[in-house]
Amino acid sequence: MLRRGNTDPVTKFRIADLEMDVIARTCARASKMLDLTPREFDLLEYFFRNQGHPVSREMLARNVWKEAHTVRGVGFVLKLEEK
């Protein structure tokens, strides 16, 4: 994913108190480092890159698990809830 008007890929994400550094492969919540497996990190990165948009099981299977077959069902979304 690229920032608009910029050719540099996004390497750091933040939503509320959840932060991710893609280059360092680190993730923290409320400044506390999270111990994620490589798959968990890839999954969270995918949610960050698609935040605010529904992510289907098919998309996860194809882009995170690298499976080519179709998976039908309900999707997922990462978003900041309004209080």
N, C-alpha and C positions, 0 to 999 in steps of 0.2 A: 504494500500500500504506500502511495506517495502523498506527500502534502501537496495541496494545490499551489501552483506557482513555484514549486521547488522540486528539483530533481533528486534530492536526497531521500532515501527510504526512511520511514519512521522507525527508530530503534528504541525509543522510550515511550512508555504509556503510563497514564495515571487516570484513575477514576476513583473519586472520593479518597479514601486512605489506602487504596491498593495501587502499588507501583510495580512496573516491570521494566527491566533493562534487557533487551533482546541480545545485545552484543555480549554482555557479561553473563547472560542467562541467570539473572537473579530476579527474585520477586519478594516484595515486602508488603506487609499490611500493618498500618499504624507504626511504621518504622521498624517492625520486627520481621527479620528475614524468615521466609517460608522455605521449608525443605520439600521441594517438589520433585517427583520423578521426571525423567525426560518427557514422557508422554503427557503428564499433567501440565508441564510447562508449555508444550506445544499446543495443548488444548486451550489453555488460558490465553496464550498469544493469539490463537485463532479467534477467540471470543473478543479480545481487545481490538483486533484488526477489523472485526465486523460488529463492533458495539453499536447498539441501537437498531440493528437489523436482525430479523429472525434467521437462525441458523438451523437448517434441517439435519436430520440424522444422515441423510444421503451426503450432504456437504461435509459433515464430520468424517464419515467413512472414507470419502474420496480424498479430502485434503489433510486430515490429521492422521487417520489410520492407513492412508494410502491404499484403500481397497477400491476396486473398480466396480463392484456389483452395487445394485440399487438397494437402498434400505428405505422402506416407507414408514411414515409415522409422523408424530408431532415433532416440531423443531424447538430450538432453544434460543434465548436472547440474553445478552449482557447489557444492562442499562442501570442508570442511577435513578432510584425511585424518588419521586417528589414527596416532601413531607408537609 
